[in-house]
Amino acid sequence: MKDATKRSIIRWIHIVFAIPIIGYVYSPFNQIPNYATPTRFVFVPVLVLSGLWMWKGQVLRRLISKSSAQ
């Protein structure tokens, strides 16, 4: 798989998982407890990991390739 395709997939995962967080922020106050658990344990961690991968993924790939070569 090409690097551009991987970046596009990670970018779309990041965008799609950000949509429920926007709904959580702008939902009525009495609806927030319904969205709190999935937002806290699913959407935010995926958003953070995909953001870190887009930001510093090249460093992580370089470290992985060095450790597998040894």
N, C-alpha and C positions, 0 to 999 in steps of 0.2 A: 504494500500500500504506500502510496506517495505521501510525503510529509505534508503537502498542501491539503490532501484529503483528510489526514488525521487532524490537522488544525481546524478544518471546517467542521468536522464531527464534534470535536471538543467545544468549539465555539457555539454550535447549535445546542449542545447539551447545557452549556452555561446559560444561554438565553432562555431555553424552555424551562429550566429549573428556577429561573429568576421570576417568571410570571406568577407562580403561586405566592411568592414572598411579597410581591406588589399587591396582590389580593389580600394578603394578611394585613399589610400595613393600612390599606384603605378600606377594610371591611368595617361594618358597624361594631361598636364596642361589645355588644352582647354576643356576637358571633366569634370573637377572638378565641375563646377556649376551644372551640371546635377545630380550629386551624393550628393551635399551638404545638401539639405533639408532632404532627407530620412536618411542620416547618422546622422545629427545633432539631429533630433527629434524622430527617431525610433531606429536605431541600437545602438548608444552610450548609451541611457538610459537603454535599455534592457540589454546591456552588463554590465553596472555598477550595475544594480539591481541584476542580476544573480551572478555577482562576489561577491557582498556584501552578498548575501544569502549563497553562498558556504563558505564564510569566517566567517561570524558571524551569520549564520542562527540559530544555536543552542541557542544563547543568545536570539534572537527574539522569537523563539518558547517557551522558558522558560518564557519570560515575558508575552506572550499571554496566556499561560496555567495558570499562576498565576492570571492574571486579570479575566479570565473566571471562575476560581474557587471561586472567591469572590463574 
